[in-house]
Amino acid sequence: MELIYRSTRNANETATASEAILKGLANEGGLFVPDFIPQLDVSLEELAKMDYREVAYRVMKLMFTDFTEEELRHCINSAYDEKFDTKEIAPLVKKAGAYYLELFHGSTIAFKDMALSILPYLLTTSAKKNNVKNEIVILTATSGDTGKAALAGFADVPGTKIIVFYPKNGVSPIQEKQMVTQKGDNTFVVGITGNFDDAQTGVKNMFSDVALGEYLAEHGYQFSSANSINIGRLIPQMAYYVFAYTRLVADGTIKAGDFINVVVPTGNFGNILAAFYAKQMGIPINKFICASNENKVLYDFFETGCYDRNREFVLTTSPSMDILISSNLERLIYRIAGNDAEKNKALMQALSGQGVYTITEEMKAGLADFYGNYATEAETAATIKKVYESDKYIMDTHTAVAASVYDKYVAATGDTLPTVIASTASPYKFTRSVMNAIDADYDKQSDFELVDELEKLSGVKIPQAIEDIRTAPVRHDTVCDKEDMLTVVKQFLGV
């Protein structure tokens, strides 16, 4: 049975999986959502015996129903190969009373690799299936990690170009160096004088500009997205929550059917939404613990039912979560609104107009599985130091936000169910913040001296992604005002 995807803002706009992947964003700024989430058609005990690639296939075949088995297995096997530095792809590590799902063993050492390794294959397969002749232009805004992972995935992929916008002063030095040294004749990286929300809004505006789409088509181009607004990004993320649960079954920590909790450091809401979708598919998850940094718009939303982006934007040591407009939350709002596109559209129009919306009490009841909290900068640093001292395990700043919020959750509820914490980046990606948390004296050293110190402390080999950028030349130095994003896109495309 073919699964149909529908726009969150227009019930009449539908697409197959491959059409939704190609388009990225629906018309009127809507997001594509599946009409329903199919149930797993293999038992949890059977899944526990499978490797990552096979688990990923069993999840994705239910969601990407217009792909053949051969097409889908090709995409999965091409993505999850020796680019990852561990055989398990996403190892589960027990430390400090929780299970850390290490999602950073791919080529750019962040969780975005888990989906952006496969997206180029899904996209090029979708283009063939739909007889697309235009060159596909991947247009993406990043708060630090999506950009590099997308650039690495699409570099020199025939029939594609990729343009990444990032906030010039809103990412870590390592994140920026990873992006601006990116090779590939089809890649273009632009810093903007604004924050991530400005970059994301600019990209969304270009997607929803009908006249621009027609103009590009005349010149042989069409936009698609590598952000988590694209279901080709979101669905592959479901697989690692299914995988994590079945590893706990495999090692005897739980029996199939037992509940667990999941903690996710959350900015754009895609990663935690993937866990929510995994539950709909049949994974027994009790609570989704949504961890925010000092940009705590999501915490306030879960507390009050009011989403309000009218607040100060805080630059933190966990920059991938420095977001005030969580795009993927719209998919959850649509669901708790009873899949009512008109009701959802009205709320999103209020967000873009007044910067605020409030859900009904009935809708709020649909959020019962979620718990929100946040960690201050001081709490984040203290958690890094505490876990290092107790377990000699060093985590990055985003994972530390999640671990800190998990401690608050346990203190508030007494709930000690086995818990998976999404560990979203290697500490090597945020070396200065991590090392300063362990000892402030480290701040006197250069970024790459700190990399060497981190290797000594952690006993974890320096990832190739870091070695590659030590001496790599800068290839992208374009900076523009947020108002000029369209101009630089046209210049790059020569139209």
N, C-alpha and C positions, 0 to 999 in steps of 0.2 A: 504494500500500500504506500503510495507516494505521500510524503509529508509536505504540506504546503506552508510557506512562510507568508506572514501578513504584516502590513505596516501598522505600527502602534498609533498612527494618526489618521489612517484612512482604511476602514475595514474592506474596501473594495480593491485595494492595491495588494495583489498577491504575487508570489514568485516561487519557483522551484528553488532548491538549495543552491544549484549552480548559478541561477539568475541572481539570487540574493548575494552570493559571494562576489559575483562580477560587479554588481551595482554598489555594494558597500552600504550606502545610505538610501533609505526609501525617499520618495518625494515628500515635499513639505517638511523635511527634517525628521521624518519618522524613522524608526528602527524596525528591522525585520525580526519577527518572533515566530516560533513554530506554533501552529494551531493547537498542538498538544505535545507532550513529551512521552514518547513510547517507553514501555517497560522493558528492562533488560530481558533478553530471551535465552539467557544462560544463567545458571545458578551462581551465587556468590562463591560457593565452594569450588566450582569449576574455574571461575575467574581467578581464584587464588593460585591456581596451578599454571597460569599463563604469564608470559613475559609482557613488558610494557607495550610492545608493538601489537600483540594479539589483543590485549585489553582495549587499546585505542581503536582497533578495528571493530571490536564488538560494540563499542559505544558509538562510533561515528557512522557505522553502516545504518544505524537506526535513525540518524538525524539527516544524513546526506543520501536520501533514498534514490536520487536520480544518477548517482555514480554507480558504475559496475564494480563488482568485487575486484577485478583486475585493476581498474583505475584507482580505487581507494587504497588498495594494498601498495600500489606503486607510490602513491603520495606518502603513505605512512613509512614505508621502508626507506624512501629517499630522505625523509626528514630525520628519523630517529636512528642515526647511524653513528659513525666514528666522530662526528661533530661533537658528540657528548663524551665527556671524559670519565663516565662511569657506565658500567655494563647495564645497571638497573635503569638508566635514564633519569629517574626521579627517586633517589634513595630516601628511605625513612630512617631517621636517626633518633634514638631515645636519649634525651639529655634533660636534666633539670626538671623531671616530672612530667614531660610532655614528649610527643613524637614530632620531630621537625621534618617536614617534607621538603627536602632540598631540591628546589626547582631551578637551580642556577648552574647546572653542569654543562650547559650548551656553550656555543661558540662566543657569546657575548656576556656570559656569566650573570644573567638575570632571567627571571621566570618568563619573560616575554619570548625567549627562545623556544619554549615548549609549544607555542602556537605559531610563532613567526618562522620556524623552521619548515612547517608544513604549508603555510599559506601560499607561498609562490607556486607550489605544485597544485594545490587546490584551484588557484586562480587560473593558471595556464591550462589546466584540464577543463575548467569551466568555460574558458574562452573557446577552446576547440569544440566542446559540446554544443555551444550556442552560435557557432560559425561567426565569431567576432573577427573582423579584419582590422579594426582600429588598433593602434598601439595603446596599451593600457598605462595610464599615468597614476601611480600610487601617490596619493596626497595624504600626508600624515602630520599630525601635531604630536609632540612628545614632551613629557615631563622628565625625560632622561633616558629611560630604558627602551621603550618601544622604538624610538628612532634608530638606535644602533642595531637592534635585533632585526628591524625591517630592512635597513640598509644592507646588512649582511645577507639576509635572505634573498633580496632582489638584485643584488649587484650582478650586473652582466647577464641577467636572465633575458633571453631574447623576447622581443615584443613588449617589453616593459621599460618604463622610466620611473624613478622614485624621487619625490621631493619631500624633505623633512623640515618642519619648522620647530624650533625649540626656543624657550625663553633664554635670552643671552646671558643673564646673570642668575638664572634659576636652576642650574644643574651642577652636579659636582665636577671638579676639575677632570677626574678620570672619565666621567660620562661625556664631557665635552670633547676631550681628546679622542675618545673612541669614535665620535661622530665625525669630527672635522678632518680626521686622517683616513676616512673611508675611501677605498679604491672603487673603481667601476665607472666607466664612461657614462652610464645611465643614471648616476647618482648626483643629487644636489642637496646640500645642507644649508639652511638659512637660520641665523639667529635673529630673533625679533626683540625690539625694545618694548617689552611687555611681559606678562606672566603666561603660564600655561593656558589659563582660561581664554586669554586673548588669542593665542595661537589656535586653540581648538575652535573658538567662535569663527575666526577667519576661514578656517578650513571648511567648517559646516556651511558657511555662507556661500563659498564657491561651489560646494556640492549641490546646494539648493537653487543655484542661479540657472534657470532654464535656458536663458539666452546664451550664457557662457557655454553650457553643454552643447548647444547647437553649433556655436562658433567653433568649438574644439573638434566636433565631429566633422565639420567641413574641412578641417586641416588634418584629419586622420587620427585624432586622439579621443580617448574617453577616460574619465576619472574612475578610480576605485580607491578603497581605503584599506590601510593596514592597522588602523586603530581597532579597539575592541568593539566599536560600533558595528564592525563587519562580523557576521555570524561565522565566517571562515576563521576568525580569531577565537570567538567565544566557545564554539562547540569542542575544538580540540582540548580546551582547558577542562572540560568535564571529565576527560579521560583520566587525568592524574588524581582526581578525588576518588574515582572508582578504584584506581590502582592502589592508592594509599589504604583505603578501607580493606581491600582484599589482601594486602601485605600483613595487616594486623590479624586477619583470619589465618593466613598462611603460617605465621609464627606462633599462633596459639594465644595471642594477647586477648582476642575476643572470639566468640563463636559467631558464625554467620547469622545475622538477624539482630545481634546486639547493637545498641546505639553508641555512637561516638559524638563528640563535639568537634567543630572545626573553627579555627581562629584565622582570620585573614586581615593583613594590613591593607587598608582600603583607601583608594583615591577615586578612580573612575568607576568603581563598582563592578567591573567585568569579572574579576577573579572570584569574588564572593558569590556573584550571580551564577557562575559556572558550578559552584558547589551546591547552590540551591537547585539548579536544574538536575544535578546528579542525584539529589534526594528524590526529585519527581520521577527519576528513572528507576529508583528502587534501592538506593543506598541509604541505610538507616542513620540519618544524622539528626541529632536532637536539637542542638543550638548552633546557629551561625553567629559567631562572635565577631562583630565588625569593629576593627581597631582603627582609630583615627589618630593623627598627630594634632598639633595645636590648631590646624585648620579643621575644626571639629564640626563642620556643617552636617555630616551624617549622624554623629552622636546626638546633636541637637534635634535632628529630624526624628530619630528613633525615640527620643525622650518625649517630644511634644506633638509630632505629626505635622509640624510646620517646617518646610524647607525654605531657608532664607540665605541667599548668597550675598546679601547686602551687609558686608562685614569686612574688617581688615584682612588682607591677604598676608599670611605669615610665611617668610622664607625659613625653612627648618633644615635640620640635618638629614631628614628623610624626604628629599625633594620630589620623588615620584608620587608622593601623596599630597603635595602642595597643590590642591585642587579645590575649587569652590563649586564647580558645576560637574556633578558626577553623572556623566552621560548615560551609563548603563542602568542607573537607577530607574530610568524611564521604562525599561522592560518590566521591572518589578511593579512599578506604579500601574502600568497597563493591566497586569495580571490581577492585582488586588482591587482594581476598578471593575473587575468582572469581564476583562477583555473588551472593554468599552472604549473604542478608539476616539469617539467624540469627547468623552469625559477626560480621557488622558490628554488629548490635544488642547483642551481648555486649560488644564493645569500647566502644560508646557508653555503655552502662550503667556500665562501669568508669570512664569519664571523668566521668560525672555523680556517681557514688558516691565513688570514691577520688581522682578528679581526674587519673588516669593510666591509660594502656594501652600495651602493647608489641605490635608486630606480629611475625609470624613471619619467619624468614629468606627463606622463599619469597615472602612478600608484599613484603618489602624489595627483592627482585630486580625487582619490578614498578615500582620508583621510579627505575630506571636513567636515565631521560631527565631527571631533576630534579637540579639542583645548588642547594644552599642556602648562604647566607652572610648576614652582617648588617653594618650600619654603625653605629658609635657616633655620638653627637651631634657630637663634634668632627670625625669623618670626614665626616659629612653637611655640616656648615658649610664645611669645607675644600673639598669638591667643588663647592659652589655658587660659592665664590670663585675656584677654579681655572678652571672653565669660563667664568665671566664674564670673567676676565682673558685667557684664550686665545682665546675666540670671541665675546666680547660677547653671549653668550647667557645669559639668566637663567632658572633653573629653580626650581620649588618644592621644598620640603623632602622630599616623598615621592619625587619624581623623582630628587633628589640621592641618596637612599638607594639607589635602583636603579643609578644611575651609579657610585656608590662600590663597590657589590658587583660590578658588571660589571668594573671595574678589577681587583678581587681575582680574579675568575674568569679573566681573561686572563693575569694574572701566574701563577696556579696551573697553568693548562693549556696556555698558548700558543695557544689556539684563537682564530683571527682571522676566523672566518666573519662575513659581514655580519650585523649584530645590530640588532634593533628593541628599543628601550627604551620601555615604556609610560609616557608622561608624563601623569600622572593628575590634575594640577590646575594652574591658573594660579598663577604666583608672587604675583599680587595677592591670593590667598586667604590667604596666610601671610606678609604683607608684612613684619612686624616680624622674624620669624625669618630671612627671606631677606636683608633689608637689613643686619641685624646680622652675618650671615655675611660679607657683602662688606666692611663696616666697622663696628666696634663703636660708633663715635661716633653712628651713626644712632639708637641706643636713646634718645637724649634727646628725640626728636621724637614727636608724637602719631601715632596709627595712620593718620589721613587725610593728615597731612603726609608720612608715609612713602609713601603711595600716589602722591602727586605726585612725590616723589623717584624712585620706581621707574619712573615713566613717562619721566622725563628720562634715567635710566641705560639703560633697555632699548630706548627708541624704540618701544615697543609701547603703543598707545593704551589708556587706562584702560577696562576692560570696563564695559558698561552695568550689569552686575550690581553693580558696586562703586558707580557713580554713584547707583544707585537707593537704596542704603542709607545714604548720607551723612547725609541729614536725615529718613529714614523714622521714623515713630513706632513705639515698641514696642507690639505688639498681644497678645503672649503673655508672661505673667509667672508662670505656675504652676510651682511647685517642690514636689516631694514626696519622701518617703523611698521607697526601692526597694520596701518592703513594701506601699506604698499605691498601686501602679500601677493595680491593678484598680479601686480605689475611684474614682480620678479618671476612668478610662474610663467607668464607669457614670454618673458625674456629668455628663460631657460629653454622653453619649447620652440622659440623662434617664430611665434605667431603674433 
